């Protein structure tokens, strides 16, 4: 499953293509397939130095450097890093799900009154994707079905 940012393009590389919305402008095609590369990608996207990110997270600059160099692989402060970088913690840690945090929807904007948004977002990424595929297939079927003939 591709790693998706805010647009339709996958965020699995750094690039200098300003015509799509992967958000990268760093001029290389390096993959963003490890925690280290995703951390560096998100930090650069937010225009933060390692030292600035470290200050905001209460970490040392050397800790950030070690994460980005792959020396330290299991970040104990993943939630703080994700919050400061404004990215989804699961994307940052595992490279799955949307890059950007899941929006908080109010009950008034949620399209399914009989299903709680909290219930939906409590599902695993895999289960949410399955639900999305099922709903998309159902809607597609509804759109392809001709309208019923009027009763006379």
C-alpha positions as CSV (number, residue, x, y, z in Angstrom):
1,X,0.0,0.0,0.0
2,X,1.6,3.4,-1.0
3,X,2.2,6.0,1.7
4,X,-0.1,8.8,0.9
5,X,0.2,12.5,1.9
6,X,-2.5,15.0,1.2
7,X,-2.9,14.4,-2.5
8,X,-3.3,11.4,-4.8
9,X,0.5,10.9,-5.4
10,X,2.3,8.4,-3.2
11,X,4.9,9.8,-0.8
12,X,7.5,7.1,-1.1
13,X,10.4,9.2,-2.5
14,X,11.9,12.6,-2.4
15,X,11.5,14.5,-5.6
16,X,11.6,17.9,-7.2
17,X,8.4,17.6,-9.2
18,X,6.3,20.6,-8.2
19,X,3.4,19.4,-10.4
20,X,2.2,16.9,-7.9
21,X,1.4,17.0,-4.2
22,X,3.9,14.7,-2.6
23,X,5.3,17.7,-0.8
24,X,8.9,17.0,-1.5
25,X,11.2,19.6,-3.0
26,X,14.6,18.1,-2.0
27,X,15.9,17.3,-5.5
28,X,16.5,13.5,-5.2
29,X,14.7,10.3,-5.7
30,X,15.7,8.7,-2.4
31,X,13.0,6.3,-1.0
32,X,11.0,7.2,2.1
33,X,10.7,3.6,3.2
34,X,12.3,3.5,6.6
35,X,11.6,5.3,9.9
36,X,14.9,7.2,9.4
37,X,14.0,8.5,5.9
38,X,10.4,9.4,6.9
39,X,11.6,11.3,9.9
40,X,14.1,13.3,7.8
41,X,11.5,13.8,5.1
42,X,8.9,15.2,7.6
43,X,11.5,17.3,9.4
44,X,12.6,18.9,6.1
45,X,9.0,19.3,5.0
46,X,8.4,21.4,8.1
47,X,11.6,23.4,7.6
48,X,13.1,22.3,10.9
49,X,16.8,21.7,11.7
50,X,17.7,18.6,13.7
51,X,18.4,20.9,16.6
52,X,15.1,22.7,16.3
53,X,13.1,19.5,16.2
54,X,15.1,18.2,19.2
55,X,14.2,21.3,21.2
56,X,10.5,21.0,20.4
57,X,10.5,17.3,21.3
58,X,12.7,17.5,24.4
59,X,15.4,15.4,22.8
60,X,19.0,16.0,22.0
61,X,20.1,16.9,18.5
62,X,22.3,13.7,18.6
63,X,19.2,11.6,19.2
64,X,17.5,13.1,16.1
65,X,20.7,12.5,14.1
66,X,20.9,8.9,15.3
67,X,17.3,8.3,14.3
68,X,17.9,9.8,10.9
69,X,21.1,7.9,10.4
70,X,19.4,4.6,11.3
71,X,21.6,4.1,14.4
72,X,18.6,4.3,16.8
73,X,15.7,2.5,15.3
74,X,13.0,2.3,18.0
75,X,11.9,5.8,19.0
76,X,10.5,6.1,22.5
77,X,9.1,9.5,21.7
78,X,7.3,8.6,18.5
79,X,4.1,10.4,19.5
80,X,5.8,13.6,20.4
81,X,7.8,13.5,17.1
82,X,4.7,12.9,15.1
83,X,2.8,15.7,16.9
84,X,5.6,18.2,16.4
85,X,6.0,17.2,12.7
86,X,2.3,17.2,12.2
87,X,2.3,13.7,10.8
88,X,0.5,10.5,11.6
89,X,2.5,8.5,14.2
90,X,1.7,5.2,12.5
91,X,3.0,6.5,9.2
92,X,6.1,7.9,10.8
93,X,6.8,4.6,12.7
94,X,5.7,2.0,10.2
95,X,5.2,3.8,6.9
96,X,1.6,2.8,6.7
97,X,-1.6,4.9,6.5
98,X,-1.8,8.5,5.6
99,X,1.2,10.8,6.2
100,X,-1.0,13.6,7.6
101,X,-2.8,13.1,10.8
102,X,-6.4,11.8,10.6
103,X,-8.7,14.7,10.7
104,X,-11.0,15.1,13.7
105,X,-14.5,15.2,12.4
106,X,-17.4,16.6,14.3
107,X,-20.6,14.7,14.5
108,X,-22.3,17.2,12.3
109,X,-19.8,16.5,9.4
110,X,-19.8,12.8,9.7
111,X,-22.0,11.3,6.9
112,X,-23.2,8.2,8.8
113,X,-25.5,9.1,11.7
114,X,-25.8,5.4,12.8
115,X,-22.0,4.8,13.0
116,X,-19.9,6.7,15.4
117,X,-16.8,8.4,13.9
118,X,-14.8,7.1,17.0
119,X,-15.9,3.6,16.2
120,X,-14.7,3.9,12.6
121,X,-11.3,5.5,13.6
122,X,-10.8,2.8,16.3
123,X,-10.5,0.2,13.5
124,X,-7.1,-0.9,12.3
125,X,-5.7,0.8,9.2
126,X,-6.3,-2.5,7.4
127,X,-10.0,-2.7,8.5
128,X,-10.6,0.9,7.6
129,X,-9.2,0.3,4.1
130,X,-11.5,-2.8,3.8
131,X,-14.5,-0.8,4.9
132,X,-13.6,2.0,2.4
133,X,-13.3,-0.5,-0.5
134,X,-16.6,-2.1,0.5
135,X,-18.4,1.2,0.6
136,X,-16.8,2.3,-2.7
137,X,-18.0,-0.9,-4.4
138,X,-21.5,-0.4,-2.9
139,X,-21.7,3.2,-4.1
140,X,-20.3,2.2,-7.5
141,X,-23.1,-0.4,-7.7
142,X,-25.7,2.1,-6.7
143,X,-24.6,4.5,-9.4
144,X,-24.6,1.9,-12.1
145,X,-28.1,0.6,-11.2
146,X,-30.8,2.3,-13.3
147,X,-33.4,4.2,-11.4
148,X,-36.6,2.3,-10.7
149,X,-39.5,2.9,-13.1
150,X,-42.2,5.1,-11.7
151,X,-45.3,3.4,-10.4
152,X,-48.5,4.1,-12.4
